[in-house]
């Protein structure tokens, strides 16, 4: 995944082509994509590698995460929720098919569903509160189906009995661990990641600032 900053993009592409040629690496232009991360309207000039124009997209997938052009993580959380629904349907929470006990079903949830829910949370944890609530609602729906509880049982009771943390608590815990690892890392190039960005247009809070509820 290569990040370009206009107007330095042309010079960066030239250096990138020289580096690929030096190390004899072949780039498949048809499988590459060009995404402009900005809040501004309009389109970035076309980007080409080896005289081939790279198709421009609004969402790019990298290491299992979907980065949209505005970096609000709404599309990733929505796709992640669909993936979780496919995993849970017909095999985990459907009592007519699954004959597992509540304890064993909860173990399956922790082993299969929970890693999908928390993957990349150090990045998408800075999403808007409304998007975080979307992920929280999906988790509560699964736990309700696992316990097979009536409508009047609160989510607080489920999370307490199952000893499952809320999404905001997981964000706070994982970001705190990640922040501590960066502080203790010997590589000085990682230190700028600890500095907050004073960007007026992108008013996004740090995931570390998310309070547990």
C-alpha positions in Angstrom: 0.0 0.0 0.0 1.6 3.3 -1.1 0.6 6.7 0.1 1.1 9.7 -2.1 0.8 13.4 -1.3 -0.1 15.7 -4.2 1.8 17.6 -5.7 4.7 15.3 -4.7 2.9 12.3 -6.2 4.6 12.5 -9.6 8.1 12.5 -8.1 7.1 9.7 -5.6 5.8 7.5 -8.5 9.1 8.0 -10.4 11.1 7.0 -7.4 8.7 4.0 -6.9 9.2 2.8 -10.4 13.0 3.1 -10.1 12.8 1.1 -6.9 10.7 -1.6 -8.5 13.0 -1.8 -11.5 16.1 -2.1 -9.2 14.7 -5.0 -7.2 13.1 -6.6 -10.3 9.6 -6.5 -8.9 6.6 -6.8 -11.3 3.5 -4.8 -10.4 0.1 -6.0 -11.5 -1.6 -2.7 -12.4 -5.0 -4.3 -13.0 -5.1 -5.5 -9.3 -3.9 -2.1 -8.0 -6.2 0.7 -6.9 -5.9 4.4 -6.3 -7.7 6.0 -3.4 -7.6 9.7 -2.3 -8.0 10.2 1.4 -9.6 13.6 1.8 -12.8 15.5 2.8 -12.6 17.8 -0.3 -14.9 17.3 -3.2 -13.5 16.6 -6.7 -11.2 14.0 -8.1 -7.5 13.6 -8.0 -5.6 13.5 -11.3 -5.1 10.1 -12.7 -2.2 8.0 -11.4 -0.3 5.7 -13.8 2.4 3.1 -13.3 4.3 1.8 -16.3 2.1 3.9 -18.6 -1.0 2.1 -17.2 -3.7 4.1 -15.4 -4.5 2.8 -11.9 -8.3 2.6 -11.4 -9.6 5.0 -8.8 -11.9 3.7 -6.0 -13.5 5.2 -2.9 -12.7 2.1 -0.7 -9.5 0.1 -0.7 -8.9 -3.2 1.1 -5.5 -3.6 2.9 -4.6 -6.4 5.3 -8.3 -7.2 5.9 -9.3 -3.6 6.6 -11.5 -1.5 4.3 -10.2 2.1 4.1 -12.7 4.6 2.7 -11.8 7.9 1.2 -13.0 9.9 4.3 -11.6 7.4 6.9 -14.8 7.4 8.9 -14.8 3.5 9.1 -18.5 3.4 8.5 -18.2 1.1 5.5 -15.7 -1.2 7.2 -17.9 -1.6 10.3 -21.0 -2.3 8.1 -19.1 -5.0 6.1 -17.6 -6.4 9.3 -21.1 -6.7 10.7 -22.3 -8.6 7.6 -19.3 -11.0 7.9 -20.2 -11.6 11.5 -23.8 -12.3 10.6 -22.7 -14.9 8.1 -20.6 -16.6 10.7 -23.3 -16.7 13.3 -26.2 -17.7 11.0 -27.2 -21.3 10.9 -24.4 -22.6 13.1 -24.0 -20.5 16.3 -27.2 -18.8 17.4 -29.9 -20.8 15.5 -31.3 -23.0 18.2 -33.2 -25.1 15.7 -30.0 -26.3 14.2 -27.4 -25.9 16.9 -27.5 -28.3 19.8 -24.7 -26.7 21.8 -25.1 -25.6 25.3 -24.9 -21.9 26.2 -21.4 -22.4 27.7 -20.1 -24.1 24.6 -21.8 -21.6 22.3 -20.1 -18.8 24.2 -16.8 -20.6 23.7 -17.4 -20.7 20.0 -18.2 -17.0 20.1 -15.0 -16.1 21.8 -12.9 -18.3 19.5 -14.6 -17.4 16.2 -16.6 -14.3 16.4 -14.7 -12.2 18.9 -11.5 -12.1 16.8 -13.4 -10.8 13.8 -15.1 -8.1 15.9 -11.9 -6.8 17.4 -9.6 -7.1 14.4 -7.9 -3.8 13.7 -9.8 -2.1 16.5 -6.6 0.0 17.2 -7.4 1.8 13.9 -11.2 1.8 13.6 -11.6 2.6 17.3 -11.4 6.3 16.4 -14.7 6.1 14.4 -17.7 8.2 15.2 -19.7 7.2 18.2 -22.7 6.3 16.0 -20.5 3.8 14.1 -19.2 2.3 17.4 -22.8 1.9 18.5 -23.4 -0.1 15.3 -20.7 -2.5 16.3 -22.0 -2.6 19.9 -25.5 -3.4 18.7 -24.3 -6.3 16.6 -22.4 -7.8 19.6 -25.4 -7.4 21.9 -27.7 -9.1 19.4 -25.4 -12.1 19.3 -25.1 -12.4 23.0 -28.9 -12.2 23.3 -29.3 -15.0 20.9 -26.7 -17.1 22.6 -28.4 -16.7 26.0 -31.9 -17.1 24.4 -33.2 -14.5 26.9 -36.6 -12.8 26.9 -37.0 -9.2 25.8 -36.9 -7.7 29.3 -33.4 -8.9 30.1 -31.0 -5.9 29.8 -27.8 -5.9 28.0 -26.0 -5.0 31.2 -27.1 -8.3 32.7 -25.9 -10.3 29.7 -22.5 -8.6 29.7 -22.1 -9.1 33.4 -23.1 -12.7 33.5 -21.0 -13.6 30.5 -18.1 -11.4 31.6 -17.9 -9.9 28.2 -16.6 -6.3 27.9 -18.3 -3.6 25.9 -16.8 -2.5 22.5 -15.7 0.8 24.0 -13.9 -1.0 26.8 -12.1 -3.2 24.3 -11.1 -0.1 22.4 -9.7 1.5 25.5 -7.8 -1.6 26.6 -6.3 -2.4 23.2 -5.3 1.2 22.5 -3.7 1.5 25.9 -1.6 -1.6 25.3 -0.6 -0.4 21.8 0.3 3.0 23.2 2.5 1.5 25.9 4.3 -0.7 23.3 5.1 2.3 21.1 6.5 4.2 24.1 8.8 1.3 25.0 9.8 0.5 21.4 13.5 1.1 20.6 12.7 2.3 17.0 12.7 6.1 17.1 10.8 6.3 13.9 7.6 5.1 15.7 7.7 8.0 18.2 5.8 10.5 15.9 2.8 8.0 16.1 2.4 9.1 19.7 1.9 12.7 18.8 -1.6 14.0 18.3 -2.5 15.7 15.0 -4.0 19.2 15.3 -6.1 18.9 12.2 -9.1 21.2 12.0 -10.9 19.5 9.1 -10.6 16.0 10.5 -12.1 16.3 14.0 -11.5 12.7 15.0 -10.8 11.8 18.6 -7.9 9.4 19.4 -9.1 5.9 20.3 -7.1 6.2 23.5 -9.6 9.0 24.6 -12.6 6.7 24.3 -13.9 6.2 27.8 -15.2 2.9 29.1 -18.9 2.6 29.8 
